[in-house]
Amino acid sequence: MPIYEYVCQGCGKQTEIIQKLSDSPLTTCESCAGELKKVISRTSFQLKGSGWYATDYKKSGASPSSTPVEAKSEGPAPAPDSPTPKKDS
């Protein structure tokens, strides 16, 4: 259920209340019986990033079709500077 914010036109008191979408808006202040006005305010909820996809949260044991595709590099991979010497065991 959404939280609605009201401000009293008489005393200036701000009130937040959880209401159903089907509930009628509040009209009178509980403190001074003044007229309430619904306030539109910023939310504390922000969506950032590229979006919500199945690939955003990798699960262990995920199938290859659900893993993100890596960016392709241009040209072949660079050769190592020097070969790694092998040790005899």
PyMOL commands that set and color helices and strands:
alter all, ss='L'
color gray80, all
select helices_A, chain A and resi 64-66
alter helices_A, ss='H'
color red, helices_A
select strands_A, chain A and resi 3-8+14-18+36-39
alter strands_A, ss='S'
color yellow, strands_A
deselect
rebuild
show_as cartoon
